[in-house]
Each structure stands twice: as structure tokens, then as C-alpha cells.
Amino acid sequence: MGIGVGIIGWGAISEILHGPCLAGMEECEFVAVCDSREERLSHAKDVYGCKGYTDIDIFLEDPDIHLVLVALPNFLHGPTTLRSLEAGKHAISEKPMAFGLAEAENILRTARENKLIVTTHQNRRWDPYYLMIREFIDERRFGNPIFFQSRALSGPWKKTWAGSSKFTGKGPFMSFGPHLLDQILTLAPQGPILVSGVVKSILAEDDYFNAFLTFSNGSTALIELSKATRLKGAERFHISFEKGDLLVTAADSETFWWHLKGDGEKVHKEKVPEAPPFPIQSQPFYQNVFAAIRGEESLIVKPEQSRRYAAVAEAIVRSSEEKKSFVVSCDEAVDKGRIDPV
């Protein structure tokens, strides 16, 4: 018998990604869905033969559910993840896990006290281009990274909850923003981060943000996300190293190219492998979570990383509102963080 999984929230991401992904994995059993909309529950039950609940308390009492996936609008991630942990369930939150440092620390503390696994669904860490960047940095082909730049330009927002700061928590929490920020923070060194940010409304509410981060070793990062462009711009990742540059561009939605230049001598172009079909894209993430629950592996997406993300995102919003910079310090050893104005 595999690990019993229940999903809270049967929206687009559950229907398109999580449901098909989990249903195709032998390590787990897709037990139940909880949603307030009867028609959405009927769809999930018809397709997967799972149980359906409209009451979250009854859902959390189901003894067959060992792991809960929280796939609700962003502002509900933190409270519902905490509620799941308090009910004795391991928990995965869709990104982001929390709307700030205090909420994230409460989640981590509850998981630790109850000896439970908690993590965030950061599936973009398995994107082929990102894995190649990770390998390139680990092999130190061009020495140490000095400057990171990550951009994703598209828009405008469709009229859904994802275009409202009430539900998404301002710019850094916009749909794709957590991926960009998480990728940078995972590549960058540990230690305090100096954060400056801008969040503004152009075509819709809080549809643009940028952030400039300075890390403990002096390296820096510029992150920009816009849902305010009428023409879609290709996502790209640029890293300047001590001895060269790496540039990832997207010719279309699926094809990425690398441009590698060392010591100003030559440029090498290489096509990045295509990503797997979207419904199975998250299987490596889930395999790691299941192994962590069985005590066989450590989590790849560590809750301390999700807390660091939440602290930096909070600092970006505060920087934009208060017109000042902040220093974010997160000590993984003691689950304690700070956001201090400069």
C-alpha cells in the first residue's frame, strides 16, 4: 500500500498536473479531494475514483490520508498547511508556502514539534535548463557566479483570482514569481541578503515586480516578472561568472538555448533537452517527498528554503511600500529569521 494522498482544492493545477501525476505513481494512493464546489468534486471522483469531501475537518479526519497537498489560492496556503499539520498529516503546499516570515516560522515549528514532513511544490527546480545551470555552477567551469539575472515577461492577467493581490499577495507572489525567486535563492550563497524591491500596477493590480538582491559573498541578483506586457517576452536567465557568461533564452515556450562565452574567446550554443510532459513533470519532486516520509532521503525542497523565500518576498513588498532596503537573515539551524531595515 502506497502513501495515502489527499488534495485540498480541485482547481486547474490539481486537474492538469497533480491529479494525473499522482495517479500514475506506484508509491502513493490518491485517496481523496476536498473542495467546496460539488461539481468539481464530482469531476475528481469520476476521473480517479477517489473520495470527495466538502468539509475540510472531515477530510482531515480520514485515516487513509497521510499526506495533504494544499492547492488553494495563495492566501490560503499558510493557514491550510498549518491546519493539516495540526491534524497530524504531512503537508505539501503549492508555492508559496506562506505570506511572510512569521507565518512560515509557525509552519516549520508545528511540523518539527509533530515530527512531520512539510515542503513546497517547487517543480521548476527540475526544469532541464535549471538543472543544466545547477550543474554548470557546481562544476565551476567559469569560476564563481558574480551576477544573476532572471526575467519572465508576459501578460496581461486573465480575469481570475491569480490577478488579484488579495489572493496572491502582491507582486512577488504572482503565479510565476515564486519560481524565479526560488531558483535564484537556491543558486545563491547562504547568509544575510540585502533586499530592494519595486511592486507596481501597470495594466492590472500589482502586475509587475522587480527585486535587487545582494548576497553575503558580494554577488548580486536582479529578478523581474511582468504580467503587464502586451507582447510576450521570452524567459531568460543570465549569469556572469569570474571567467565568462551564461545566457539562457527561450525561442518559444519549450525550446531553450545556451550561449556560453569564456574569456571573450568563443561562444558555444547548445539546445537544452525538452521538459517532460506537464502531467508527469512533478514526479521527481513527489518521489523525493515520499522517500523523505519513509525516512530514506532528505527533502530536496527544504522547508527552511521556503521560509527564506517567504522572508525575502515579504522584504520586497515592504521595500516597495516603505521606499527603503531590508536585510533578511534566516538561520536554518534554529528556525529563526529577521527582516531589518537598512
C-alpha positions in Angstrom: 0.0 0.0 0.0 1.4 3.4 -1.0 1.3 6.6 0.9 -2.2 8.0 1.0 -2.5 11.5 -0.5 -5.4 13.9 -0.3 -5.7 17.2 -2.2 -7.4 20.3 -0.8 -8.6 22.3 -3.8 -9.5 20.9 -7.2 -8.7 23.8 -9.5 -6.7 23.9 -12.7 -3.3 23.0 -11.2 -4.8 19.9 -9.5 -6.8 18.8 -12.5 -3.9 19.4 -15.1 -0.8 18.5 -13.0 -1.3 17.0 -9.6 -4.1 14.5 -10.3 -2.6 12.9 -13.4 0.9 12.9 -11.8 -0.2 11.2 -8.5 -2.5 8.7 -10.3 0.5 7.4 -12.3 2.8 6.8 -9.3 3.0 3.4 -7.6 4.5 4.9 -4.5 1.2 6.5 -3.5 -2.5 6.1 -3.4 -4.7 9.0 -4.5 -7.3 8.9 -1.7 -9.4 12.0 -1.6 -10.2 15.5 -2.7 -11.7 18.3 -0.7 -13.4 21.2 -2.4 -16.4 23.4 -1.6 -17.8 23.0 -5.2 -19.8 19.9 -5.6 -19.3 19.9 -9.4 -15.5 19.9 -9.0 -15.7 17.0 -6.5 -17.8 15.0 -8.9 -15.2 15.5 -11.7 -12.4 14.3 -9.5 -14.4 11.3 -8.2 -15.5 10.3 -11.7 -12.0 10.5 -13.2 -9.9 9.0 -10.3 -12.4 7.0 -8.2 -11.3 8.9 -5.1 -13.3 10.1 -2.1 -14.8 13.6 -2.1 -15.3 16.0 0.8 -16.7 19.4 1.1 -15.9 19.7 4.8 -12.1 20.1 5.5 -12.4 18.9 9.1 -13.9 15.6 8.0 -11.3 15.4 5.2 -8.5 15.8 7.7 -10.0 13.1 9.9 -9.7 10.5 7.1 -7.2 7.8 8.4 -6.3 6.8 4.9 -4.8 10.2 4.2 -1.2 10.5 5.3 -0.1 13.4 3.1 -2.1 16.6 2.2 -1.5 18.7 -0.8 -2.7 22.3 -0.4 -3.7 23.6 -3.9 -5.9 26.5 -2.9 -5.5 30.2 -3.9 -2.2 31.6 -2.5 -3.6 33.4 0.6 -4.9 30.1 1.9 -1.7 28.2 1.6 -0.3 29.1 5.0 -3.4 28.6 7.2 -4.4 25.4 5.4 -0.9 23.9 5.6 -0.8 24.7 9.3 -4.2 23.2 9.8 -3.1 20.0 8.0 0.0 19.7 10.2 -2.1 20.2 13.4 -4.3 17.3 12.2 -1.2 15.1 12.1 -0.8 15.0 8.3 2.4 15.5 6.4 1.9 18.5 4.1 2.9 19.9 0.7 1.9 23.5 -0.1 1.6 24.9 -3.6 4.0 27.8 -3.9 4.4 30.0 -1.9 4.1 28.2 1.4 3.4 31.4 3.4 2.8 35.2 3.1 5.7 36.2 5.3 8.4 35.2 7.7 6.2 34.8 10.8 3.7 32.6 9.1 6.4 30.4 7.7 8.2 30.0 11.0 4.9 28.9 12.6 4.5 26.2 10.0 8.1 25.0 10.4 7.8 24.9 14.2 4.5 23.0 14.1 6.0 20.4 11.6 9.0 19.9 13.8 7.0 19.6 17.0 4.8 16.9 15.4 7.6 15.2 13.6 6.0 15.7 10.2 7.3 16.4 6.7 6.4 19.8 5.2 7.6 21.2 1.9 6.6 23.4 -1.0 5.8 22.3 -4.6 8.7 23.9 -6.4 8.6 21.7 -9.5 10.6 24.2 -11.6 13.8 23.1 -9.8 13.6 20.1 -12.2 13.3 22.1 -15.4 16.0 20.9 -17.8 17.5 24.4 -18.2 17.7 24.9 -14.5 19.3 21.5 -13.9 22.0 22.4 -16.5 22.6 25.8 -14.8 22.9 23.9 -11.5 25.4 21.5 -13.0 27.3 24.4 -14.7 27.7 26.2 -11.4 28.6 23.1 -9.4 31.4 22.2 -11.9 32.8 25.8 -11.6 33.5 25.9 -15.3 33.7 29.7 -15.3 34.6 30.1 -11.6 32.2 31.7 -9.1 28.9 33.4 -10.1 29.0 37.2 -9.7 25.7 38.4 -11.0 22.4 36.6 -11.7 19.5 37.9 -13.8 16.2 36.2 -14.2 13.2 37.6 -16.2 9.8 36.5 -17.3 7.6 38.9 -19.3 4.1 38.2 -20.4 0.6 39.4 -19.9 -1.9 40.8 -19.3 -3.5 38.9 -16.5 -6.6 37.0 -17.2 -9.6 37.8 -15.0 -9.1 35.1 -12.4 -8.1 35.1 -8.7 -4.4 35.0 -9.8 -4.7 38.6 -10.9 -5.7 39.9 -7.5 -3.3 40.9 -4.8 -5.9 39.9 -2.2 -5.4 36.3 -3.2 -1.9 36.3 -4.5 -0.2 38.7 -2.0 1.2 41.3 -4.3 3.9 41.0 -7.0 6.4 38.5 -5.6 3.6 36.0 -5.1 2.3 36.3 -8.6 1.9 32.9 -10.4 5.4 32.5 -11.8 7.3 34.8 -9.4 7.8 32.2 -6.7 9.6 30.0 -9.3 12.0 32.8 -10.3 12.8 33.8 -6.8 13.1 30.3 -5.5 15.6 29.4 -8.3 17.8 32.4 -7.6 17.8 31.7 -3.8 18.7 28.1 -4.3 21.7 29.0 -6.5 22.9 31.9 -4.3 25.0 31.5 -1.2 23.6 31.3 2.3 23.8 34.2 4.8 22.2 37.6 5.0 20.6 39.2 1.9 20.2 42.9 1.2 16.8 43.3 -0.5 15.4 46.2 -2.5 12.2 45.9 -4.5 9.5 47.6 -6.6 5.9 46.3 -6.9 3.5 48.3 -9.1 0.3 48.2 -11.1 0.6 48.8 -14.9 -2.3 47.1 -16.7 -3.8 45.4 -13.6 -3.4 45.3 -9.9 0.2 44.6 -8.8 1.1 43.1 -12.1 4.8 43.9 -12.1 7.7 43.5 -9.7 11.5 43.6 -9.7 14.0 42.9 -6.9 17.7 43.6 -6.5 19.4 41.2 -4.0 22.9 41.4 -2.7 24.2 38.2 -1.1 26.7 37.6 1.7 29.7 37.0 -0.7 29.0 40.2 -2.6 27.3 38.5 -5.6 24.0 40.1 -6.8 20.8 39.2 -8.5 18.1 41.1 -10.5 14.7 39.4 -10.7 11.9 40.8 -12.9 8.4 39.5 -13.5 5.8 41.3 -15.5 2.2 40.4 -16.3 1.9 43.9 -17.8 3.3 43.4 -21.3 1.1 43.2 -24.4 3.8 41.2 -26.2 5.2 38.1 -24.5 8.9 38.2 -23.9 11.0 35.1 -23.8 12.1 33.9 -20.3 15.8 34.2 -19.9 18.5 33.5 -17.3 21.8 35.4 -17.4 24.7 34.6 -15.1 28.0 36.4 -15.1 30.9 34.5 -13.7 34.5 35.3 -12.9 35.6 33.9 -16.3 32.6 34.0 -18.6 28.9 34.4 -19.1 25.9 32.0 -19.5 22.7 33.1 -21.2 19.6 31.0 -21.5 16.9 32.2 -23.9 13.5 30.8 -24.9 12.9 30.8 -28.6 9.4 29.7 -27.9 7.6 28.2 -24.9 9.5 25.0 -24.9 12.9 25.5 -26.6 15.8 26.9 -24.6 19.3 27.7 -25.9 22.5 28.2 -24.0 25.1 30.8 -25.1 28.4 30.1 -23.2 31.3 32.5 -23.6 34.6 32.1 -21.8 37.3 34.7 -21.6 35.9 36.5 -24.5 37.2 33.9 -26.9 34.3 31.8 -28.2 30.6 31.2 -28.0 29.1 27.8 -27.7 25.4 27.2 -28.3 23.6 24.1 -27.1 20.0 23.1 -27.2 18.6 22.2 -23.8 16.6 18.9 -23.6 12.8 19.4 -23.7 10.9 19.2 -20.5 8.8 16.0 -19.9 5.0 16.2 -20.4 3.4 18.5 -17.9 1.4 15.9 -16.1 4.5 13.9 -15.1 6.8 16.9 -14.6 6.4 16.7 -10.8 7.1 13.0 -10.4 10.8 13.6 -9.2 9.5 16.1 -6.6 6.9 13.6 -5.3 9.3 10.7 -5.3 11.6 12.7 -3.1 8.8 13.6 -0.7 7.6 10.0 -0.5 11.2 8.9 0.2 11.5 11.5 2.9 8.3 10.4 4.6 9.6 6.8 4.6 12.9 8.1 6.2 15.0 7.1 3.1 16.0 10.6 1.8 16.3 14.2 2.9 13.9 16.7 1.3 15.3 18.4 -1.8 12.9 21.4 -1.3 13.6 22.0 2.3 11.1 23.9 4.5 13.9 26.3 5.6 14.3 27.3 1.9 10.6 28.0 1.7 10.8 30.2 4.9 13.8 32.1 3.4 11.7 32.7 0.2 8.8 34.0 2.3 11.1 36.4 4.2 12.7 37.7 1.0 9.3 38.1 -0.7 8.0 40.0 2.4 11.0 42.3 2.3 10.4 43.0 -1.4 6.9 44.2 -0.7 8.0 46.2 2.3 10.8 47.8 0.4 8.4 48.9 -2.3 5.9 50.3 0.2 8.4 51.9 2.6 11.0 53.0 0.0 13.9 51.5 1.9 16.1 48.4 1.7 16.0 45.5 4.2 18.4 42.8 5.3 16.9 39.3 5.5 18.7 36.9 7.8 17.5 33.3 8.2 19.4 30.9 10.5 18.5 27.3 9.3 19.9 25.8 12.5 17.5 27.4 14.9 14.5 28.2 12.7 14.9 31.9 13.4 14.8 34.8 10.9 14.9 38.5 10.9 13.9 41.3 8.4 15.7 44.5 9.4 15.5 47.9 7.7 18.8 49.4 6.5 
